[in-house]
Amino acid sequence: MSSPKSITLYTAKVCPYAQRVEITLAEAKADFKAYQIDLANKPEWYAPKVNPASKVPAIAYGGPDVAPENPSPESTKLAESLVLVEFVADLFPQSNILPKDPVLRAQARFFIEVIGSKFIPAYIKFVLRGEGYEDLLAGVAAVQDLLPESGKYAFGDQYTIADVAFTPFFARLKLAAENELGVYQTGQGRAFLDALSSDKYAKFNAYVNHLLERPSFTSTFHEAYLKDVYAKRFVKAQ
């Protein structure tokens, strides 16, 4: 396989979907340019020249070496976080985040489907809509049910696309709950964390602790920035 071409990542520190791709690029030790998109004030050129859906993350791949603000029409534009995670994994197979075994690869994709159908909707309902955390605990249980009996990650000791897909969302939930930053009533964040600390979720908690220690995560997670953004977004009535 020929060497990967130039990569420009259009991203945003606040976005968990974008962080999935940043983690993958870090795992791959890839050289790339990163351009931060202000999601509240997107550049006029972004949708027509990079991603018609006007979302992050997106990648411009190949083409001449140009400034991110002036993407070349010769580069290939790609979008959607899970597509990009697998694209980067294919470009850099030495990263080993995409299992080579077809069964494991299918299982990793199923793990991601459970995250998308069980955990992320419950996270949105709790943090962004102020609904109870019961569905969130059910989402935690659904993830825990898929975890192996041993090993650090979703598939033993191999860090994979399954772990990449989950980590940014749990990290943001933890940050929000610890600091009572969400639409929910003050105290519900701590109540959720107290419930999560039950021995019932011991396997899940061991798993996420390993995820949050991974250098590819810590180097791409902007905790102070996110805390400030959330504090401004979720101003509670006193």
N, C-alpha and C positions, 0 to 999 in steps of 0.2 A: 504493500500500500504506500502511496506517495505521502510525503510530509503534509500535515495540515496546512491550509492556507491561512491568511490573516483572519482574525476574528475580532469583531467589534460587538460588544454586549451593551444593549440599551436596558438600563436597570433602574431601580429606585430602592433606596435603603429601607423604606417602610414596607415594601411588598414581599410577602412570604414566597410567592410564586417566583419572583425574580431571584430570591436568595437560593432557591433550589439550583438554579443554573450557576450561580456564583460558587456554591459548594462543589458542584461537579467540576467546574473549571479549576478550583483549588485542588481537588483530588487528582486531577489530571496533570497538575503542574503546568498548565497551558499558558502560553503567552497570549495576551489579548488586551484590547483597549476597552475601557469601561466608560460609559457616558450616562450620567445621572439625569433621568427625566423627572421634571417636576410634575407630578400627576395632577396637581391642581391648576397648572398653567403650562400645558404641553406646548412645545414649539410647533409652529405652523407647518414646518416641513416634515414633522415626524410621521403623521399618518400617510401622506401621499408618497413619501420616499422610503419609509421603513416598514410600518405595520398599519395597514388600512383599518384594523380594529382599534388602533390608537391605544394599545395596552402594552405593558411590559410583563415579562421580558421579551426581547427580540434580539436576533443576531443578524449582522451583515457579514457574510462569509465570502472571502476571496475578493477578487478585483484589485485595483490599484490601492496603494497606501495613501489614504486621504483622511482628512479630519472627520471625526464622527458626525459633526454638524452638517457635513456635506457628503452624505453617503453616495458612493458611485452606483450608477445603474448597472454596472458590470458585476457587482457583488450579488450573491444570492441572499434574499431576505427570508428568514425563518422565524416562527413565533410559536407560542404556547409552551409552558414550562416543561411538561413531561416529554414533549417532542424534542425540545432542546437538550434536556438531560440525556436522553438516549442518543441524540446526535453527537454530543460531546463524548459520550462513552464510546461510541463507534469510532470517532476520530482518534481517540486515545485509548486503545484497548488495554494498554498496560495499567490503566487505572483500576481495572478489575471490578468496577462497580456494576457492570452489566453481566450477570452470571452467564457463563458459556453453556452450561447445561440447559437444554430446552425446558425441562421440568422446573428447575429453579427459576428460570427466567419467567415462566408463566406464573409461578407462585409469587414472585416479586411483583408482577403486574397486578395480581389479584390482591395482594397486600395493599397496593396503592389504591385499588378500587374501593377497598373497605375504608381506607382513610378518607377518600373523597365522598363516600356515601354515608358513612356513620360518624366520623369524627369532625370533619370540617363543618358540615351543616350545624352540628351541635355547638361547636365553638362560635359560630356566627350568631346563633340564637342566644347564647349566653352573653358574650361580650358586646355584640353590636345591637342586640334587640332587648336585652335585659330579662330574658326568660330564665327559668330555673336551670340548675346544672344537672338535673337528673339524666337528661339525654346525653350530656357530656360524659357522665360516668358510664353510661351504656356504651358510648363510643370508645372510652378507655378499655372497657371490658372486651369489646369486639377486637381491638388491636391486641390486647393481652392474649386472647384466645389463639392468636396466630403465632405467638412467640415460641421459640424452641425452649426446651428444658435447660439448655446450657448454651454458653456463648454470649458475646456482648450485644449482638445485633439481631436484626429480624431473621437472619439466616446464619446463625452461629457467629463465627469470628470474622466472616467476610462482610465488609461494609458495602452495601449495594444501593441501587436506585430506590428501593423500598425505604431505606433509612433517610436518604436524601429528601424524598418527597414528604416525609413526616416531620422532620426536625424543625423547620422554620415555623410551622404552625404551633407545635407544642411550646416552643420557646416564647412565642408571642403570647400564648395563653398564660404561661407561667409568669411572665413579666406583668401582664395585665392583672392577674389575680393577686400577686404579691403586693401590688401597689394600689389595689382597688380602683383600677382604671378600666371602666367599662360602663355600659348603660345600666347595668344591674345596681341594686341598692348596695350602699357601703356595708361591708361585712360579709357579703356573699362570696367575694373572692377568697377571703380567708376560710370561709365555711367550705368552699369547694376544695381548697388545698388540704384542709383537715380531713375531709372525707377521702380524698385521694391517698392520704398517708396511711390508710388502713392496711393491715396485713393482706387483705383481700387483693390488693393491687401491688403486692411486693415485686412480682416479676416485671410488671410494667414500669415501676419506679426505678428498678435496677437498669432496665433498658434505656429509659430516657436520660438517666444520669450518664450513661456511656455516650449517648448521642451528644449531650451538651458539653462533653469534654473533648470532642473530636476537633483537632486544630482547624480543619476545613470549615467547621461551623463557627468556632470562636473568632476566626479571622474575618468572617463575613457578616457577623451579627453586630449591629450598632446599637448597643443597649441604651446608652445615655440619650442618643438621638431619638430612639423609639419612645423612650419614657417621656421625653419632652413633647413629642408629637401626640402621644396618647393623652397626656395631661391637658393639653389644649383642646383636644377633640372631645374628651369626656369630662367636661366641667360639670361637677355635681352641684345641685342646688343646696345651699347651706341652710 
